[in-house]
Amino acid sequence: MNDDNLNNGPDGEEEEKFSDDPEEQLRIENDLLRLKLQAETGADLHQLANVPPEVENAFLNNILAFERQLDTVEEVSIFKLLGEPRDFRKEADLDDEEIEAELQRLTDLMSAGRIEVDFEGEYPSRLKYKFITEELFAHETQQFDIPDMVNHFIYEEFHPNHQLTITANTQDFLDMWLDKAIDEDHFMFGPEMVSKVSGVLPREKVFSLLRHLFDAYLSFQNGSYEIEGVSFQETTPEDNTPGMGFAEGIIQYEAMLESRETVPIKEPFKLYFVQQGNEWELMSLVMPGIVL
């Protein structure tokens, strides 16, 4: 085969040139990459919508490289990934001004080492510094040799913030309610929910009730809500009592009927949750027009 029709792939493989149009060539390469991923890993990846072919190409190559390294890559500590920096003092030895400066220096070092830490809640800088230097540094992760790959960590996965999780789930549900569209695959929905009237209901029955309620209106407009309180009791390991929690507040919107008449709604809501590990599943609810 003529060498002019060959390109070098990301791992040194020679790939045939199928088109003189660079964009079309990339699209063909992306199709072949998807076939490789399906053959090697069983992953069935569809073409990414509204994504430039060069971006999709980089994405697919990184996935392929990741999958090929997955079984052989070694685990190393974050401390080692960062070059074993020994010039960061213990949190207890720093005053508040020093903590701010050292946290920024630490953040810059991690960014250069392609390591990111997200704190979903609001926490003091001292806690963040202590967590990274005394806990995350010792955490082991797989060391992949993939360009531009970022090791991403979330503080709450190490230290769950149950109030934050319940609040976030409540916001997600209320946003879906105001959109009249429930994401039935959302992780807050377990296999069943509890009704005060009907007892235990399978999730599909609950979704059916919600769809029936939404179908009675053309739209919900000018919606807003206020979460006035969140309360919870964690799972008790001693007697295996499941954790329970709730969020309550006021939701308001204008519900448009099929007649185009608008009905103003402003009512209290209450969402009940049950703890499943570090997550909280929606267990029951009181919303305008429905009480489980």
N, C-alpha and C positions, 0 to 999 in steps of 0.2 A: 504493500500500500504506500502511496506517495506520502513522504514525511510532511508535505505542506498541508495535509488533511488531518494532522494530529496536533492536539494541544496537551499540555501537561496538566493533570488534575491536581487537586489540593494535597494529595498524599503521594505525589510523584508518578501516579499512573498516567499513561498516555490516553487521551480521550480524542475520539475522532471529531473532526470539524464537519458539521452537518450543513452549515449555512454561512454565507458571506455577510449576512446581516447579524451584527453582534447581539442584538436583542433577541432575535429568533434563535440564535445559537444558545443563548442562555436559557431560553424557555425549553429547548430540547434537552439541554443538560439537566435542567430541573426535573423534567419528566423521568430521565434516567436515574437521577438520584432518588426519586421517590420509589422507583422500582427496586433499586439497591436496598433501600431501607426496608421495604416490604419483604424482600428475599432474605435479608440477614437478621431482621428483628421482628418481622410480622407486623410492623407498624404500617397502617394504611393512611397515609397523609394526603389530603386533597390539596389542590392548588390554592394558595392563599389569595383571597380576594383583595383587590385594590392595593397590592403590594408590588413595587417594582421588581422585575426579575432578578436584578443583581442583589437585592436585599434578601429575596427568597433563596437565592443560590447560597449566600453566606449562611443563612439559617439552616438549610438542609445539610450543608457540609459540616456545620458544627454539630448537628444532631448525629450524623453518621460517625464523626470522630469521637463524640461522646460515647455512643453505643459500642464502638470498637474497643475503646479503652476501659469500659466499665468493669470487665471481669479481671483485668490485670493491674489496674491502677492501685497504688499503695495509699494508705491513709497516713496523713501527717498532721501535726498540730498546727493551729493558726499561728502560734508563736514561731514555728519553724518556717512556715510559708512567708512570714514577714521578715525573715532573715535573723531571727532570734535577737530582737532589740532588747538590750539589757539596761538601757539608760532611762527607762520609765520607772519612776519611784512608786512605792505603794501609795494608795489613796490616802491612808491615814497620816502620811508624812507631808502632805501638801495642804497649803491653806487654800481658801476659796479662789483667790486670784490666780494662784499657780494651777489649780485644777482646770480653770477655763483655758489657760494657755496650753497646758499639756494635753487636754482633750482635743483641741484643735490640731496640735502636732500629731497626735495619735490618729485622728481622722484622716489627715493628709497622708500619713504613712500607709494606712489601710487602703485608701483610694489608689495610691500608686501601686499597691500590691493586688489590686482588683478584688478587694474585700469590702463589702458594705454591710452595715448594721442599721436596721430600721427600728425605731421606737414608736410604736403606734400610739402610745399614751404620752402624757406630759410627765417628764421625770427630771429631777435635778441633774446637773452636769456631774456632780460627784458620784451619783449612782451609776451613770453611764460609764464613767471612767473606771470605776471599781469593777463593773460587770465585764468590761472588755479585757482589762489587764489581769484580773484575778480568776475569771471564769472562761471567757471566750478564748483567751490565749491558750488554755489547756485543752480546748475542744479539738477533737480530731475530725478531719474531713478528707475526702478523696482528692488527690492531687492530679488534676487533669492538665494535659499539655494541649490546650485549645486556645488559640489567639482570641483575645478580647473577652474570654469567659470570665464572669464575675461570680465570686462566692458570696451569696446573699444570705444574711441571717436576720431573724426577727426576734427581738428581745422577748416578746410575749410567748414565743415557743419554748423558751427556757423558764420563764416565770409568768404563767398565765395571769391575765388581768380579767377576771370574770365579769366585773362591772362593764368594762370596755366591750367585751364580747357580746353581752346581752344587749347593750346599747346599740352596737353596730347591727346586730340581727334585727332589732326593733326598727331601726332606721331603714334597713333593706326591705323589711316587710311593708312598712308604711309607704315607702316610695313605690313599691309594686302595687299596693292597693290604690294609690292615687293615679297610677298609670293603667289601672284595670287590667293588669297582666301579671300573673304570678309565675315566677320562675320555678317550675316544679322540680328542677334539678338542684336547687339551692341546698347547701349542706345543712341548713337549719331544719329542713323537713325530714323527720324520721319516717319509719314505715307505718306509723299510726299516730292518732291523736285521741284525746279524751273529751267526750261530750258529757255535760252534766245531765242531759236528757237521754241520750242514746248509748251512753257508755263508750267503749273503745270503738273508734272508727278507723278503717284503713285510710291511708293518705289520699287514695284516688277518690274516695267518697267525699273527703273534705274539699279537694280541688273541684269536684263536681258541684258542691254547694256554692263555692265561691264563684265559679263560672256562671252558674244560674243567677246569682245575685248581680254580677256585673252585666249580664245580658239584659237586665231590666233597665239599664241606663245607656244613653249614647256616649256620655263622657262625664268625667269628673274634672271640673275646672277650678282654677284659683285655689288649689289645695295647699294646705300647710298643716303642721302639727307641732306640738310641744310635748316633749317627754318630761314629765314632772317628777318622776321618781323611778328608781331602779333598786330592787332589793333581791338578795339571794342568800341561800344557805348551802355551803358546799357539801359534797358527798362525805359521809362519815364512814371511814374504812372499818371502824370497830364493829359497827352493827350493820354495815353495808346499806345504810340508808341513802337513797339517791339524792343528789343535790337538787334543790328546787329554787326557782327564781321567777320574778315577774318585772315587767315594765308597764307603767301606766301614764296617762296624760290625756290631752285633748287633740282631736283631729277635726279639721273643718274643710269643707269644699262645697262647690255648687254642682249638684247632680242633675244632668240634663236628661229628661224623659224623652221617649220617642215622639211625644207631642211637641217637643221643643220647649216645654215648660221647664223652668229651672227651680229645683228644690234646694234651698240652703240647708246644709247639714253642719252641725257643730255639736259633737258628742264626745263623751269620754271613751277611751279605749283601754284595754288591759290585755297584755300578752303574757301567757304563762310558759315557762321553760323548764326543762329537765336536763340535768347535767349528764353528759356522755363523755367521760374522760375529761379533756380540757375544753370540749365544745359544749354548746348549749342548744338543744333541739326544742323547737316550738311544740308545746304539749297541748295547749288549748288557747282560746281567744274570745274576747268580747269586743266586737267592732260594730259600727252602725249597720243595722239590718240583720245581724247574725250573732248568736251566742252559742258557743260550744261548751 
